[in-house]
Amino acid sequence: MRNVGEGKLSTMFEAERIKDGKVYIIKSFHNKDNPNWDWPLNEVRMIASLDHPFISTFKEAFFESFD
């Protein structure tokens, strides 16, 4: 994985799936200062609803806590 972008609330990584060699972008949200998960959930829902040839296709989401 390599870092391809970073913002105040998230970091984007490029990763290659071992199973088939396809390249994906992984977005990791920074939520340490805000225990409310509403904003990343809303973003995931919005991205998943998009259907346009110039916008990347949403594949899946998962949430993990590192307490």
N, C-alpha and C positions, 0 to 999 in steps of 0.2 A: 504494500500500500504506500501511496505517496500523497502528501498534502498538496491539494490543488487550489485551496482557497480558505480563508478564515475571516470570520466576521465577529461582531460583538457577542452574538448568541449561538453561533454554530461554526463547525469546521467541516470542510468537504474533502473527501479522500477519493482517489482513484484506486480501484482494486480489480484484480483479475480473478474470476471464479475458476477454481481449479478443475471443476467438473467438465467445463466446456471451453475454457479459455476466453470467454466473453468479458469485456471490460465494463465495469459499473462505477457509478459515483455513489459514495456513501456519505450521508449527511449526519453528522454527530452534533446533537444539540447540547449546549452548555446550560445546565439548569441548577447549578450549585447554589446560587443566591436566591432562587425562586422555586419553592417546592410545588408551585402550581403548574400542572402539565397541560393546561388548557391551550396555551399558545402553540406549542409544537403539535398537539393533536389537531388543532384547527388548520395548521399549515399542511399537515399530512393529508387531511381530508380534501383541502383545496387542490393540492397537487395531484392527488389520485383522481379527481374529477375532470382534469384537463384532457382534452383530446385534440391535438393539433400537430401537423407534420413537422413543425419547427420547435416543438417542445419535447424534451425527453420523456419517455414513457415511464410511469411509476410502476415499480415491481412489488415491493413489500415494505412493511415497517415492523420494527420490534422495539421494545423498550426494556432497558436494563438499568438497574440501580447499582451503584457502586458505594453503598454506605459502609 
